[in-house]
């Protein structure tokens, strides 16, 4: 497996099992732990609580450990020169600012989501795109926070999320190596996790650069490294697990043809079942790298193994 890695990556898989573990909810995330699978609903609920709950139900049935939303304050996140630009939406032709408000779930919606997730026993959290959104989500005591790739250089926002005392996942799409280094340098490492990502929706396979998972594990051996994928298909996510991703995140949807900017790069629920089932098989199949003769091999060994006496 290591033979396929670039020559400048010297770290062996057996040398990378130094990652600290971070506890999210009641599960640890890190090397030697079961891969933590996050189904990102994001904005694929299209502002509908009913749709959000259907996605949560599907994620739980498929075996996700957590689901994730996005939270924005539109007046902060939308540039002012875009506020009054009109666009066609499911609610008719409205301004971009109006559209962003339509896509936001309310306090009452999130309160119901929190209760619903507790009943289903599935973790939930959010990517907060601005500081007031952190205060909003903190009302519900989420299990952790995620910083979207677009927010990697907003150190004040990253610190705001860390000050809650919750674990923080930072995503590294559209970022340089120096920007990643600067973010990590300015954050507390005790509850920090890093997700390799490429910010294209959907992302071409030749731009996924999955070997960056190995690079990040080499650069930050003290931190859990994972993968946030925006590709179509499932194979790259499975490959990410074999390369050592300790957590994976994929956008999920009920129908990839639905209206919305992230739907096409999402996994439908049937595909999510397959994705997670095969991740669990991959985990079992990787083993510990120590050669041994298994009980299941004994009869074949006794029947087929040839030895030659040397005279």
N, C-alpha and C positions, 0 to 999 in steps of 0.2 A: 504494500500500500504506500509506504513512504517513498518508493522509487519514483513515483509520479510527481513528487514535489519539486519546485524549482531549486536549482543548485544553491542559491543563496540562502535557503532556509535550512539551517543545520539542525534544528531541534528535532529529536526523535520523539515519537509518540510516548515511549516509556519514560522520557525525561520531562514530559509536559504535565504529568499528574501531580502538580504542585499547587493547583488552583485552590484558593480558599473557597469556602462554601458560604453562601448567603441564604438566609432563611426567608422565604416568601410565604406568608400564611403559616401553614404547618408542614411545609416541605422545604428541604434544602436543595439549592441549585449549585452545581459544581461538578467537577470531575468525580467519577465513581458513583454519582447519583443518577437516578432516572432523569432523562431529558424532560425539562419542564416545557410543556407545550401551551402556547398562548394563541388563542383565536382572536384576531383583531376584528371587531365589529367596526371600529373607527366611526365613520359617518355613513356606513352602508345601511343604517337603519332609516335613512332619509327623513329623519325627524319624527318617526313613528315609534311610539312605545311598544305597540303590538308587534311590529316587525323586529324590534330589538329583543323582545322576549322570545320570539320564535327562533332567533339566531342563538340566543343563550341556551335554549332547550336543545337545539341541534348540536352546539358545541359540547355540551355536557354529555349527550348521548354518544358522541364520537370519541370522547375520552380526553378532552382538553383539561388542563389543570387550571386554566384561567381564561377569562375573556377581557378584552380591553376596548375602551372607548377613547374618543378624542373630545377635548373641551376647550372652547375658545370664547373670548369676549370679542365679538365681531368688531366693535369700534376700535379696539386695540390692534387686532390682527389683520384687518383689511386696510390697505393703504387708502388714504382719503381720496386720492384721485380715481379710485375704483368704486367708491361708495354709490354713485348715482349711475353707473353704467348698467344698462339693462341687458338681461339675458333671458332666454326661454327656459322655464323650469316646469316641474309638475304642478306648480301653483300658478302657472301662467307667466306672462312676461313681466318681470319685476326687476328692481334694482339689485345689484350684487349684494349690497348691505342687507336688504330685505331677505334675500335668498339665504345669506349666512345665518340670519336669525331663525329662519324656518328650519334650518338643519340642526339647530341646537336643542337638545333635550332640556326640559325644565327641572327645577328643584324637585317638584312632585314626581316627575318621571324617574329621576335618579333615586329618589327615596323608594319607589316601587321596585326599581332594578336591584337596589341593595337588598331589599327583603326577598325578592325572587331568587337572587343568587344564594342567599343564606339558606333558603328552603331547598334549593337544588344541590347545595354544598359544592359550589364552584367559586373560586376566587375571582375578583374583578378589580380593575384599576383603570387609570386613564393617562393619556398623554395630554398634559396641560401646556397650552401654547402661550400663556401669559400668566403673570403673577396673580391677578384676581381669580383666575380659574383654579389655581392651586388652593386658594382659600375656599372656593366653592366646593371642590371635590373633597377637601379635608373634612367637611361636615359629615362625610359618610365613612371615615376611617378606612380608606382603601388599603389593600395589602402592600402596595408599593406604588411607585410612579415611573413613568416612562417619559423620556425627553425625545421628541421627534428629531430626525436628522436636521431639520431646518433650525432647531433650537440649540444645536451643539455649541455655537459660539455665544449664546446668551448666558453668560456665566451667572449673572444675577438670578435668572430664572432657575438654573440648575441648582444653585445654592438654596434658593427658596424651597425647592422640593426636598432637598436633603435636610433642611432644618426641621422638617416634619418628623424626622427620626425614622422615616420609612426607607426601605431599599430604593435605589434609583438605577434604572436601566437607561444608558445613553446609546442612541443609535447614531451610526457614523456615515450614513449616505451623504453624498455631495460634499464630502469633507476631505481635507488634506491630512497627511500624516501629522503635520505641525499643529493643525487645529485639534486633532484628537489628543495629542500630547498636552496642549495647553489646557484643554478641558479637564483631563485627568489630574494635571498638576494643581488645578484650582479647586479640586473636590476632595472630600474625605473618602478614603478607599475602603473603609470598613464594610460598607453596605453598597458598594458600587459594582455594577455589571455593565459589560460593553457588548453591543450587538453589531456585528458586521452587516452592512446593508449597501445597496446601490439604489439611489432614488430615481428610478424610472418606472413608470406604471403603464403597461407591464414592462419588465426589464428584459432586454435581449440576453440570451444565455451567454453570449461571448463577453458580456460586461458584468457578469455576476462575480467573477474573481473570487471564487470560494477559498482559494488558498490564503486569502487574507485572514481567514479564521486561524490558520496556523501561525501567520505572522503576528496577529494580536495575542495569541496564547504565548508566543515567544517573547513579545515585548512587555506583556503584562501578566506574568505567571501567577501573580497574587490575586488576580481578578477572574471571576467566571466570564467566559466568552461565549456568545451565542450568535444566532443568525436571524435577521428579519428579512424575509424574502418577498419580492414583488414580481416574481416570474410567473408565467403560465406553466402548468404542469407540476409534477411532484418530485421528479428525480433529483433536481438540485437540492431540495430540502433534505432528502435522504442522504445525499452526498455530504451535506453540511454536518450531519450527525456522525458520519464515518470519519470526518476530519476533526471531530472533537467538540462540536457545538454543544454546550451544556443546556441551552434552551433554544427553542425555535419559535418564531412568530410568523403567522400567515394571516392575511386578510381573509375573511370568510363572508359568504353571501348565500342567499337562498337561490339566486339565479344570476349568472354572470351577465345576462342580457338586460338586467334591470337598469334604470336610470341612475347615473352617479359616476363620478370620476374614478373611483377605486374598484368598481364592480368587475371590470375586465381582468384585473390583476388578482382577483380573489379566488378562493377555493370553495366550491359548492359543498354542501353537507355530506353528500355521498363520497366525494373525493376526500373530505376531511377524515371520514372513517378509515378510508384506505391509507391515507397519509400517516395517521397515528398508529394504526395496527402494524404497519410496516416499520415505523420507527421503533416500536417495542420489539419487533423481531430482530432488527439491526442491533439494538442494544444487547440482546441475548447472544447474537452470533459473534459479536466482536470479542467476547471473552476477555481474558486478562493477559494474553500474550505469553503465558508460560506453557511450554510444550509438555503434554502428558498423554498417556494412553488411556482412553476412556473405556468403561465397561462395555459399551456398545461395540467396541473394536475387537474385543478379546477373541470372540469366536472366529472372526476373519483372520486375525493374527495367527491363531493356532492352526487354521486351515491353509493359509496362503503364504505365510512368511517362510522364506527359504534361507537356510544358512549353509555355509560351505566350510568344511574343515580344512584348515591349512596344514599341510603335511610338512 
